[in-house]
Amino acid sequence: MLRCYLHDAEDVIELHLDGAVSREEYEKVREKTEAFIDKRGRARLLEVFYDFGPVDPAVIWEDMAFAIRHWQDFSRIAVVAERRWLAVLLAELQKLFTGEVKGFTFNECKEAWAWLTEHALRHENTPACMEHKPQKGA
């Protein structure tokens, strides 16, 4: 499942990956994300990886194309995941984006939000990852 939360006040797109991702699900999230970026020019991204499941190969291809199209559109990317996945995820993201990328564990979601929204003009939202707890250990 892929979920998307848009935080207008802080210019943050929050994505949650938990298990399998269908093409239809990805398309809806991609459209919302691109509309958000088009409206603002640049955004901040909070990616939360709970569990990895099967992903349609077409989704992987489209996501790579999305990363190429938007490689300069994210000023900061915070990744929240299990500790064992952080190094892998961060290494790949740092290859694709020019902005700052930083990793956090599930227990550090509050710190991830603080780092991500540093220098934001307004602070009106709380990240959804504060409400969702992973099934497995941090």
N, C-alpha and C positions, 0 to 999 in steps of 0.2 A: 504494500500500500504506500502511496506517495501522497502526502498532504502538504498544502501550501497555506501559509498565513502571511498576510501583508500588514505591515506596521507602518502606516503612512507618516506618522509624526516623526519617527526616527529614520525613515527611508530604508527600512529593513524588510527583506524577503526571508521568511523562515520556512525551510523545507524539512520534512520528516520522512525518512525512508524506513519502512518496517516490512520486510518480506518482499514478495513478488510485486512487480510493477507491470501493468498492462500498457499497451500502446495508447489506449483511450485515456487512461489516467494521466499518462505522461503528457499527452497533447493538451489536456485541460490546464495542467500546471504550467507548461511551457507558454501557453497563450497568456495566462495571468501574469507570469513573470516578465515576459517581453513587453506587455502593456505597461507594467509598473516601471520598467527601465525606460521605455519610450517617453513616458510622462515626466520622468525625473532627470534622465541623462545618465546618472550614476546611482548605484544603490549599494547597500551593505547586505551581506548574505550570511545567514545562520543555517548551517546544514547539520541535521541531527540524524545519525545513523544508528538505528536500534538493532536491526537484523537484516541480513542480506538474503534475498531469495532469487528465484528465477526472473530474468529480465529478457523481454523480447529483444532479439538482436537489432531489430529496426530502431528500438528505443535507444540502445547504446550508440548506434550510428548517429541518430538525430541529436543525442546529447553531446556528442563530440562536435558536431556541426554548430550547435548552440554555443559551446565553449569557445570555438574559434570566432564566431560572430561577435561575442560579447566579452572577449578577453580583457578589454580595458574598461568595462562598465561596472566593475565592482571595486570599491575602494578598500574594503576589508571583508575577509571571509573568516568566520569562526566555525570550526568543525567540532561537534560534540559526538563522541563515540567511546566505545570500550577502549581502554588503554592499548590493547594489543593491535588495534586497527589504526590508531592515530598516525603513526609514522608513515604507514603506507599511503593513507589518504592524503596527508599533508604533502608528501613528496610529489604525488601526482598533481595536486591542485597548484602547487608552486610552479610547476612546469607550464601551466595553462594561463595563469592570471598575473597581471602586473601589480595588483594591490597586495596589501599585507594579508598573510594567512597565518592563523594561530589555532592550535588544538587544545581541547579541553575534554575532561571526562564528564560523565553524567552528573557526578557530584559537584562539578564546577560550572553548571549551567548559568548560575547567577553571575559568576565572574566572566563567562563568555559574553553574556548580554552587556555587562558593564564595559568590557573592552570594545565590543562591537559598536556600541552607541556613544562611545566617548566623542565629545565635540558635536553631538547631535543638537540641533536647535531646540527641540522639545523632547520631553520624555513623558509619554502618556500611556505606554503599553507595558505589558509584562510578557515575556516570551512564553509560547505554548509549552516549551520543553520544561518549564518549571512545574507544569501540571502533570505531564506524562512521565512515568517512571519506567525504566527498562525492566524487562522480565528477568534478564540475566544480571550478573555482577558488573560493577563499573570498571 
